[in-house]
Amino acid sequence: MKTHTTKEVNELLDGLVDFCTDNYGTIRETTQRYVDEYKKDNGLLPTLEVGKWYKTDKDKDHIFHVTKLDDNNYYYYGINVMKEWVNDEWYVLDSGTGEVFTEATHEEVEQALTAEAKKRGFKKGVRYIGMLTPTEESCGISKFSLHKNTTNEYLTDGCGGSVYANGKWATIIEDKKEMNTDFLKVTVSSSEVLVSFTVDELKKLKELVKIVK
């Protein structure tokens, strides 16, 4: 059996430390992958199903609908940890955080979608293009209500219109602002033309003419 001097041992240890420092990211990633594979093979990873809503114990506002599972990643739409709505987000199923996933109830999903609808500006009197029927709707809002059938999951305004369906939101029709206009007769190269101004612009222009005179 070969023996090593104290100097040789210290040199070996220094080399090991340098290697670990230079390759920390790779070592951590590889180790985590083996841990995740072990958990997956032994049924220790959280089990998620496509088409269901989930919440986590880490953030009560993070509620999401799983659209695809890919190895240890899940893809979803819903509200992320930043409390923002996302349509196509992905997340690592187990990144060592010890996060616990539980299926969200119908009431919890309805509450989250209702809050998002209000945040987007759906309120009484707002006009929008419905999701299930692409026609103009006027938001009545007796109460937002979540419904689900074999093909659609949708949020209604309580008066028949659908403001949300299957991860997508209805488009609100912006009101056109009416602008009062007036005309000023201007002579250009011996020709008279009418120039359109708003009432406020015309008042400012007339005041400016007075000052110049």
N, C-alpha and C positions, 0 to 999 in steps of 0.2 A: 504494500500500500504506500502510495506516494504521499509524502508530507510536504506542506507548504510553509514557507516562512511567513512571518507576520506581515512583511512588506508585500508579498505576493497576494495574501488574503485581502489586504486593504486595497490593492490595485484592482482585484476582482470585484470587490464591493463597490468601489468608486465607478467602475465600468458599468455595473448593473444599475446603479443610481442614475448615471448619465443616460443609459438606454431607456429607462423608465420615464425619465423627465422628457426626453426628446420624442418619445412615442406614447405619451400619456393618453392622447385622444384616441388613438387606435386601440390601445390596450383596454381602455374603459369601454369603448364601443363593442369590442370583441367579447369582453367579459359579460356585458349586459345582454348581448345576443345569446350567449350560451345559457345565461340565467333564464331569459325569456323562453328559449327553446325547451329548457328543462321544465319550466312551469307549464308550458303549453302541452308537452307530452304527458305530464302528470295531472292535468286538469286543474292547475292552480291559477290560470289566467281568468279574468272576468269573462263571462260568456255574454256576448251581445248578438242580437238578431237583426238582420236587415228588415226595415219596415216598422221598427218600434222606436218610441221616444224614451230617452234616458236622462237621468240627472246624476250628479256626483256629490259626494260628501265634502268635497274641497270648495265648491262654489255653488251656492244655491241658485244663482242666476243662470248658470250654464246648463241649458236644457236643449237637447238635440235629437234629431231624427236620423237614424243610421240608414245610409243609402247603399253602402258597399263595404265589405270586409276584405282586406288584402294583407295576408300574413298577420303581423302584429299591429297593423294600422286600420283605423276605421274612418270612413268618409261620411260626412253628414251635412245637413242644413239645419239651421236653428240659431240659437243665441250662444255666442262663444264666451270665453272667460272675460273678455273685455266688454261684455254686455252689448255687443253689436250683432245684428243679424247678418249671417253669412249663408251663401247658397251652395258652395262647394268647398268645404274645408276638410282637412284630414288631421288626425291626431294619433300619436303612438298609444297603443292600448295599455302598455305597462312600461313606463319610463322610470320605474323605481320610486315613484312618489307614494305608492301605497293607496292610490285613489280607489274608492269604492263606488261602483256603478249600480244604480237601482232603476227599475223601469218606472217611468213617470206615469202618474194616474191621468185619466181623462180630464179631471178637474184642474190638475197642475198644468197640463198642456194648454187647456182653454184659457187659463189665467195668464200664462206667458204670452200667448198669441193676442189676447185682448190688450195687454199692456203694449205690445209692439204695434198693434193697429192704432191705438191712441197716439203713440209716439210718432207714427207716420202721418198723422193729421186726419184720420177718419173720425169725423164727428157729425152731428146732426146737420143736415142741409148740404153736406159736401157731395158733389157729383163725381162719379167715377165709372170706369168701364168694368163691368162685372167679370169675374173669373170663369164661372161655369157657363154663363151666357154672355157673349161679347156685345152687350148692349149697355146704353147709358143708364145708370141707376142713380137715384137720389138717396143718400144715406138717411134712413129713418132712425136707426139705432134705438130700439126699445131695449135691446140687450144683445151684446155680442154672444154668439152661440156656436160651439164646435160640433160638427157632424161628420160622420164617416159611413161610407157604403163600400161596395166591393171594388170600386174604381177610384173614388175621390175622398180626400179628407179636406174639409173646407170650413171656413169661419164665415157666418152670416152676420148681417147687421141687425137681425131681428125682424126685418121687414121684407125678407125674400132675396135681398142682394147678397152676393158673395164677395167679400173683400180679400179673401185669401183662399188658395187651394194648392195643395201638394207642393209646398215650399215656395210658391210664388205669390206676389202681392198685386192687387188691382192697381191700375193707374188712375190717380186722381186727376180730374179735369180742372185745370187752372182757370179761374174767372178772368175774362178779358177786361182790362181796365179801360173804361171809356175816357177819351181825352177831348175836352172842348177845344175847338179850333176856330180861328178867325182868319180873314184874308186881308192883305195889305196890297194896294195897287202901287206897283213900282214901274217907273219909266226906265227902260234900258234901250239905248240907241234909238230913241224916238218911238219905241214900241212899248205899249203897256202890257204888263204881265201880272198875274195874280200869284202871290207867294203865300203859302200856308204857314201860319204860326199858331202856337197854342195861345190861349188868352193871356197867360202869364208872360209868355215871351213877348207878345205884342205890347203889353203894358210897359215892360222894361225897355223895349225899343223906343216907344213914344217918349218915355222919360229921358232916354239918352239923346233923342233929337232935340228936346227942349234945352238940355244942358249945352249941346253944341251951338244952338242958336244964341 
